[in-house]
């Protein structure tokens, strides 16, 4: 029987998110169905902001169904994907096989990455940080296994964006925890604990980075000007720069490049 990621996604969400609304389930299924094509666009952005993944050792941290890993493997990267969910690990292996790419997938306990120090040229973490209970430990481990001057492509939903991306509820991340749980219950959305969902901001990331070290190394946020040619957006960025506010603070998703510094 041929492998169908859409069918697999439907089976997965029914078991994994029994309390999710129909719209939440449909969103996950659509995300999975389009994962490789969306991730190939991510690879294009990665090439522009980080470097060519070809012949580089790349770690996909929180590899999920394997779509991001597959996109980087198709671009010539030597990819390792790792996740904490056994079901996702098994799905990712079959998904990669169905696309005819060679990727090493690993299952781990969520604390210490099973790789030696300074092993990977690059690492990728897309929409994973918000599912980590201990983001400092998570980023510290990625730092440890990344080579000196290696880079991490990190992206996660912005806590301050009005519409929460998983539940689709407005201003959910602005509320205290007990009210967040109440709101998801009222609107019959998946409880935050089902996703192990947490909310982080750009400023929160800066505070995390200040606390992270591994064998004397640390992360540095790579300064980026952005590629927009839109006059209004460029003017807005200049105003923010004058106020010493990073423009990424106001985007729906935070996307930064971290470089390992000795």
Protein Blocks (a to p, Z undefined) as FASTA:
>chain_A
ZZdfklmmmmmmmmmmmmbcfklmmmmmmmmmmmmmmmmmmmmmmmmmnoccehpacdde
hklnommmmmmmmnopacddddfbfklmmmmmmmmmmnopacdddddehlaccbdehkbf
bdcdehklmmpfblmlmmmmmmmmpcehiacddddddfklmbafklopghklmpcfklmm
mmmmmnopacfklnopacddfklmmmmmmmgceehiacdddddebjafbfklmmmmmmmm
mnopafklmpmbdcddddddZZ
